[in-house]
């Protein structure tokens, strides 16, 4: 019937898992949890280059992603 809250600072890049457990009479029970990814926002891609061989070929593109983000990053070419 009660609630608990806390704040914490994440000091390291990457994926971190935090869990909440009850500790009652030497028995721990998992109540909830959360996965947090910490990192840098992605840089804007640079040096974008696309090559297509023939009129029916599929374009192949490359680019420089910039600095490492430490988080799952997806790039979409439009």
N, C-alpha and C positions, 0 to 999 in steps of 0.2 A: 503494500500500500504506500510505500515511500518512493522517493526518487533521489538520485545521486547525480551530480554533474562534476566535471573536471575540465581543466584546460591544460594542454601540454604543448611544448615546442618540439617540432621535428628538426633535428640538427643534421641529419644525413640524407643523401639522395637515395632514391630507390623505393621499393615496395616495403611497407611496414604493416604488420597485423597487430591490432589491439583487441583484447577480449575483456569482457566483464564476467566475473564469476562470483558466486556466493560461497562463503566458507562457513559451513554450519556443522558442528560436531565432527570435525576432521573429514568432512566430505565436501569436495568442491564441485559445483555444478555450473556449467557454462550457461550464461544468461543471454549474452549478445556479443557481437564483434563487428569490426570494420577493417577493411583493407584501405590503406592510404598510399598513393604514389606521390612522391615528392621529387621535384626536379626543376629544370629551367624551361621557360616557354620556348618554343621553337623559333629559330631565326628564319627570316624570309629566305627561301632558296635563291641561290645565285648560280651563274654560269649554266643556265638551262640550255640543253642541246638535244634536239630530236633528229633522228635519221630514219627515213623510210626507203626501203629498196623496192623499186618498181611501183606501179600504180595499185597493185593488189596487196602489197606488203603491209605488215603491221608496223607502226612507228615504234621505235625504241628510244626512250628518253633517259637522260642522265642529268644530275644536278648536284651541286654542293649543298649539303644540308645545314652547314654551319656548326655551331657548338653542340656538344653532346647534351641531350635533354634529360637523360636518366629516367624518362617516363615513356610509356607507349605512345608513339607518334605516328600518325598516318598522313601521308602527303597525297593530294589529289591534283592532277593536272587537268586544267580546263582550257 
